[in-house]
Amino acid sequence: MKSYNTVYTGGQGEIVEKKSHFIANVFPVTSEEEAFQRLEETRKKHWDARHNCWAYVLGGNPPTERMSDDGEPAGTAGKPILEVIRGKGLTDVLVVVTRYFGGTLLGTGGLVRAYTAAALAGIGDSKIITRIYGVKLHMIIEYGDWGKIQYCLGKRNLSPEECSYTDKVELELLVSEDEVEELRKEVMEGTNGQAVIETVEECWFEKR
């Protein structure tokens, strides 16, 4: 099954390490332009901060990845943030960690731990979803067959996006690409070939 995990709504996390404040902001993004726009907005919001370190991952096979230490020692900020994104298996996401310096140097190990913890807190405050590649189907079912089709959909954990009841039952359904043909076969067998099944479009949709 073709799928990926991403951020539906971004969150914010904050940690304090030896009086330095690390504030992580997480954004869903779909392009580099959008990522840099969100980054610039964050910089303007935290204009008085010493560092705004960041990383993003876009797309897949292979993904586009970029990161920045923004003045911190090399490898102590952008890379830990990127490793958190990778570790969570996320794409189409930007994480910016803003640091307000507290007057005490943390050392490379301390910085890595702090930026990692802040990124984890920000992602932990975000809503993560799985998107699946598949199709939207439009079905027309006779009332007499509707109970069997409801059972068929239920055992596959599928529920209609839309459903209308007139002289027949009409519904729209999102189905992953690897189960479309088997579902078609089962529905047609369950209705003695009387169901109408049309593909509306191919699309990515949220797993429910």
RASULRA-V719861 format. One record per helix or strand of 2 or more residues. SS is the DSSP state (hx for helix, st for strand). FROM is the first residue (numbers start at 1). LEN is the number of residues. If there is no record, write none. Layout:
BEGIN
SS_FROM_LEN / SS_FROM_LEN
END
This chain:
BEGIN
st_3_7 / st_12_6 / st_20_9 / hx_32_14 / st_51_8 / st_64_5 / hx_78_10 / st_93_8 / hx_107_18 / st_127_15 / hx_143_13 / st_162_4 / st_169_8 / hx_177_14 / st_196_11
END
